[in-house]
Amino acid sequence: MATKSSNVTTKPAKKKEMKKETKLGMAVKKDDNFGEWYSEVVVNSEMIEYYDISGCYILRPQAISIWETLQAFFDPEIKKMGIKNAYFPLFVTENVLQKEKDHIEGFAPEVAWVTKSGKSELEVPIAIRPTSETVMYPYFAKWIRGHRDLPLKLNQWCNVVRWEFSNPTPFIRSREFLWQEGHTAFAIKEEADQEVLEILELYRRVYEEYLAIPVIKGKKSELEKFAGGLYTTSVEAFIPHTGRGIQGATSHCLGQNFAKMFQINFEDDKGGKGMVWQNSWAYSTRTIGVMVMVHGDDKGLVLPPKVASAQVVVIPVPYKDADTTAIKAACESTANDLNAAGMRADLDTRENYSPGWKYSHWEMKGIPLRIEIGPRDLEKSQVRIVRRDNGAKIDVPMGELVEKVQEILTSIQENLFNTAKEKRDACIEVVHTWDEFMTALNNKKLILAPWCDEEIVDQVMSSN
Ligand code: 87F
């Protein structure tokens, strides 16, 4: 599959035209200016706050809770595979960072350095990790002696810094971001190969099962692979609005490149010398940006229920002279029942905001379901459920609340995935010539083309 890689312009909308009566709502439409729309969604949904260093963003609780949900899935899965968490320092000396030349070449301009403490210059500048191969592998060499020390499988949850210069975008391309980086060493290549794919499958599940985003698994071309490694696999998502593919996560087999440079050797069971086979793999907070881009709409964020910190918000709708006490009590017991049944429900009983204002507010924040309770609902012993994904309104008898809400949340999760998949698949175009390829690319298509992975290719890619 081929697409242009993601490159979104995302200066915040200069002057927002707020809806006058509510001071809420989105000023820019997704179809009109995708970049501005994105900036507006991440800020208005309270996930991101801009910071006074370009390319750095504050991740607010709304964003971190999604990150934590993904972590709560991924961390136990890798532990089942025998991978253990560790934490290595943020800093690395120039000497060590430069040790694997292929690796750092091309990346060097993005490395940030600490050169001072207080007013005095440091004797040697110290780099801030852009990734941790060179930080960790000297210790792999120290800790691995014999075949019994293998496999060595470590992961760390941390931040990294890459001083990017092309248009920074919250979550998608930021100068500091959060990720997990896994680094493993094996005696046998086949074991490394197998792990590469097992991790890739976990990444597919992060995107498809949690974020409701279809991804394509694949192997990178020689030009696109991580230069320090043997081969690179990835999951790739597609953003229909830009017509571009975006790398979702990568799982590399590093081969024995780093083992040679860092002398990660071991004595095998027959007393002979062996050199380890290594992998490294990562996914980052970019996951959240892809989710916003794929599911968000003109009302703001749309959260898949599995990653929504609040899945339901209950809002009282008291008309004039209505029995507000009874309505509030019904709202409270609705939220309590849902929470008791294991769902995540919030209650918005604030009196200084109108129900209409609250609807827009929670829609902007992407909450999958809203439940409205007014005097007529009370009379009929029902609640009104409104879906964020398609706006459908469903009246549900109070006695069926828990099962129905559970059912609807599952259906939203499925619908978001299916809709995203349909939209992506509608963009796939099969091409056979370079002209067709370029036309399709300019038409925002996801291209399916013959691929030989050689640098020089014919104008005609294939005859059929
Ligand atoms: C930027 C500056 C310095 C990417 C960089 O993908 C070094 C690098 O090595 C760099 N940007 N990379 C490649 C990272 C490879 C690899 N590291 C561990 C991963 C997965 C996790």
Residues whose N, C-alpha, C, O or C-beta is under 5 A from the ligand:
A	BS01	87F	H103 F107 E110 V111 P130 T131 R162 E181 F226 T250 S280 W281 A282
